[in-house]
Amino acid sequence: MREINRRGLLGAGIGAAAALSMTGCGSLGSSDSGKPDPEKGAKGGKGTHGNGGGPPKKQVRLIGDGSTADTGKQPNQPAAPVPLEPGQTPPQFVIFSWDGAGEVGNGLFPRFLELAQEHDAAMTFFLSGLYVLPESKKSLYRPPNNPRGASDIGYLSDDHVKQTLKYVRQAWLDGHEIGTHFNGHFCGGSGSVGNWTPAQWQSEIDQAVSFVTEWRTNSGWDDLEPLPFDYRKELVGGRTPCLLGQDNLLPTAKQLGWRYDASSPGGTQMWPEKRQGVWDLPLQGIPFPGHTFEVLSMDYNILANQSKNSTNGMPSRYPGWRTQATDAYIAGFDRAYETNRAPFYIGNHFEEWNGGIYMDAVEEALKHIAGKPDVRLVSFRQFVDWLDVQDPAVLTKLRSLQVGQAPEGGWNAFFKQA
């Protein structure tokens, strides 16, 4: 999303306006100096999320036109998850996610890859398929209920497409997840994603996948290395534009074998459950300092409550807004961490709205969270890996804890209760 008025101002506060609940929406290595070892950093623990070094040990198998490749098991992954022991305190999972995940020359993609490395964090990058499609080929995109080539987000310049490919490569090699934010980001009118049928969602997903897996054909760039993963196998979840259309997306997601969806508008800080066989992982209402209502845990929604319909509000307000955004994220984390240990999801965009204060706020929040006992900074995929090995009865018990409700008598007593 390049301009706020393309989305409208949905999604301000939860308590203040429930209807306003939408989001705002080289080499195989992370540098030009070398190619990482896919096995390096996979230590059986949390992983190093580093760059690695030296040539890959496993043979690279090109897929299709060579836009992607099978390079083996993803490096820098945590140890295989295990079920909670009786009476054990649940980990505090925190998932930082990014909508769009394109590099537009502002340096935000590499900035947060570096931050993740420094704090041993994994994240989820929801890639917009159009961000790897040159604008000269925009006629290839046929969005449901919209003109051919139309998009409510801008196409990237060729140079920015190349940078996006570079940092998507690095992200996967560093251990992060590459999900999808679909393509044209239509939020209003008859062409809105909120009106799409399951079949139309299938078309949109097929196109997003094709843009990622056929970028070489579409661009003619033969001098760039492939993305080091099989996207058709890696893609197990996404977040819809504007947090719209989940009901009709879920049947398609289930048919495709997706394991989660992060599109639900206005969730709460409780342990998740499945909808139609797919884990439902919504953005959450969190305390909003100075207000009695809560705000969704995403930069855009905080902005909507601060500068309304402007991404360039009054500069004199920036320091206070930055502090308010930081404190909101920290308050959401602290509430979960100190009570029901519900997973905490934070959504972001690589945007410099209001002078970049939301990027600063999320960085400060991550630094506050990282390193605390029992905290795991993971991707959505890694989180559902953990969910899927838990005893269903344990998860049901965890879901009985309400927002901000600590287990009475401690975790050991809580799990022993009938």
C-alpha positions, -999 to 999 in steps of 0.1 A, spaced: 0 0 0 15 33 -11 -13 57 -2 -37 54 27 -67 68 8 -67 37 -14 -79 16 15 -101 40 33 -100 44 70 -113 11 82 -98 -4 112 -93 23 138 -102 12 173 -120 -20 183 -141 -7 212 -146 28 196 -157 16 162 -161 -21 157 -169 -16 121 -135 0 115 -114 -31 116 -92 -35 86 -55 -34 80 -34 -10 60 -23 -24 42 221 -111 -64 230 -144 -50 212 -171 -30 227 -154 0 220 -122 18 249 -103 3 267 -103 -30 298 -116 -14 289 -153 -10 263 -180 -11 251 -194 22 253 -230 33 217 -243 37 228 -264 66 247 -238 85 229 -225 115 205 -254 118 218 -264 153 187 -281 166 180 -252 189 163 -219 180 185 -215 150 210 -187 143 190 -169 115 224 -158 101 237 -156 66 259 -186 65 289 -188 42 304 -209 15 286 -228 -13 255 -249 -6 263 -285 3 232 -299 -14 227 -299 -51 203 -272 -64 175 -285 -85 159 -258 -106 121 -258 -108 102 -248 -139 119 -219 -157 145 -216 -130 127 -188 -110 128 -211 -80 148 -241 -69 148 -269 -45 178 -264 -23 169 -288 4 156 -283 39 152 -247 50 181 -236 72 180 -219 105 149 -237 118 142 -244 155 143 -279 169 113 -301 162 84 -291 185 74 -313 214 42 -315 235 39 -295 267 49 -316 297 22 -319 325 21 -286 344 46 -269 322 43 -232 316 35 -226 279 60 -206 259 51 -170 250 50 -170 212 54 -137 194 50 -135 156 61 -104 137 46 -103 102 49 -80 72 22 -73 46 34 -68 11 70 -75 19 85 -55 -10 117 -35 -9 110 0 -24 144 16 -18 138 27 18 160 0 33 133 -14 56 134 -50 44 171 -54 51 168 -33 83 144 -58 98 162 -89 85 193 -76 103 172 -69 134 159 -105 133 194 -119 130 205 -99 160 177 -112 182 175 -148 169 140 -141 156 120 -157 128 92 -137 111 66 -142 84 68 -121 52 35 -120 33 47 -114 -2 25 -96 -27 28 -114 -60 27 -82 -80 59 -71 -62 79 -96 -84 60 -88 -116 75 -61 -138 50 -33 -145 57 -38 -182 40 -72 -178 10 -60 -157 -14 -72 -184 -6 -108 -172 -26 -100 -140 -63 -107 -143 -78 -97 -109 -113 -110 -101 -140 -84 -107 -115 -58 -118 -99 -47 -151 -70 -66 -164 -37 -53 -149 -55 -32 -123 -41 -29 -88 -48 -7 -58 -12 -10 -48 15 3 -72 37 -19 -93 74 -17 -83 101 -4 -106 124 -31 -121 151 -22 -97 128 -26 -67 116 -59 -80 152 -71 -82 158 -59 -46 126 -76 -34 138 -109 -50 172 -104 -33 157 -99 2 131 -126 -2 160 -150 -10 178 -138 21 147 -140 43 141 -177 35 177 -186 39 177 -168 73 149 -191 84 118 -168 78 85 -178 63 74 -165 29 36 -164 29 13 -145 6 -5 -111 6 -21 -121 -27 -19 -94 -55 -39 -63 -63 -51 -54 -28 -87 -43 -37 -105 -30 -6 -136 -12 -19 -163 -12 -45 -177 -42 -64 -142 -55 -70 -133 -57 -33 -117 -89 -21 -145 -90 4 -169 -100 -25 -147 -127 -40 -160 -163 -43 -139 -193 -34 -132 -199 -71 -120 -163 -75 -97 -167 -45 -83 -198 -62 -76 -177 -93 -59 -150 -72 -37 -175 -54 -28 -193 -86 -17 -160 -101 3 -150 -70 21 -183 -71 27 -180 -109 43 -145 -105 67 -159 -78 75 -191 -97 78 -175 -132 95 -142 -125 124 -152 -148 101 -157 -178 81 -125 -170 112 -104 -166 138 -119 -189 164 -115 -161 187 -145 -166 215 -130 -145 197 -134 -111 198 -165 -91 165 -184 -83 146 -181 -52 159 -211 -31 126 -228 -23 97 -245 -39 69 -219 -33 41 -243 -40 53 -264 -11 64 -235 11 31 -216 9 9 -227 38 -8 -194 48 -15 -158 41 -32 -126 51 -59 -111 28 -58 -74 19 -77 -52 43 -86 -83 64 -115 -89 41 -129 -121 25 -118 -148 49 -151 -167 49 -148 -174 12 -111 -178 13 -111 -206 39 -127 -233 17 -100 -227 -9 -73 -225 17 -84 -259 31 -85 -274 -4 -50 -262 -10 -38 -277 22 -30 -244 39 -24 -247 76 -34 -213 88 -49 -180 78 -41 -146 94 -69 -126 78 -96 -125 105 -105 -89 115 -105 -81 152 -93 -111 172 -85 -111 209 -55 -122 229 -66 -158 234 -53 -192 223 -64 -199 187 -87 -225 172 -93 -238 137 -120 -226 113 -129 -251 86 -98 -271 94 -74 -241 91 -58 -224 121 -73 -189 125 -46 -165 136 -62 -130 137 -47 -97 145 -56 -89 181 -70 -61 201 -44 -46 224 -45 -18 250 -42 16 234 -25 40 259 -47 71 266 -79 54 254 -106 32 268 -109 12 236 -83 -12 221 -66 -11 188 -56 -38 164 -20 -50 167 -9 -35 133 10 -3 124 -18 9 100 -45 6 126 -25 26 152 -19 52 125 -56 54 118 -63 63 154 -35 89 154 -34 108 121 -67 96 107 -66 97 68 -30 110 65 3 91 64 20 125 69 5 139 100 17 168 121 55 163 127 52 178 161 30 148 171 55 122 159 74 117 192 42 112 212 26 89 186 58 69 184 58 64 222 21 55 221 26 29 194 56 14 212 37 13 245 6 -3 228 28 -32 215 45 -37 248 12 -35 267 -2 -63 245 29 -84 250 30 -79 288 -7 -87 292 -3 -121 275 31 -129 290 20 -122 325 -14 -140 322 -27 -165 297 4 -167 275 -18 -164 244 4 -160 213 9 -124 203 7 -113 167 21 -80 154 14 -69 118 35 -43 98 42 -27 65 75 -16 51 63 20 51 77 53 65 43 66 75 44 96 98 82 99 95 88 62 101 77 62 137 59 28 134 90 11 122 109 26 151 80 15 175 80 -21 163 118 -23 166 117 -10 201 89 -35 210 109 -64 195 140 -54 216 118 -52 247 104 -87 240 135 -105 229 155 -125 254 128 -127 281 124 -162 296 100 -185 277 97 -161 248 99 -176 212 100 -152 183 87 -174 155 70 -174 122 33 -183 118 44 -216 102 67 -224 131 39 -216 155 14 -240 139 41 -266 138 40 -263 176 2 -263 178 -1 -294 157 19 -316 181 1 -305 212 -26 -326 230 -59 -313 218 -72 -314 254 -43 -291 264 -52 -266 237 -88 -267 247 -78 -260 283 -56 -231 272 -85 -216 252 -106 -215 284 -84 -186 297 -99 -153 287 -80 -121 277 -57 -111 306 -67 -141 327 -39 -158 346 -42 -195 355 -56 -197 390 -30 -213 413 -3 -213 386 2 -235 355 7 -267 374 -25 -264 393 -44 -252 362 -35 -282 341 -44 -306 370 -79 -292 372 -105 -315 358 
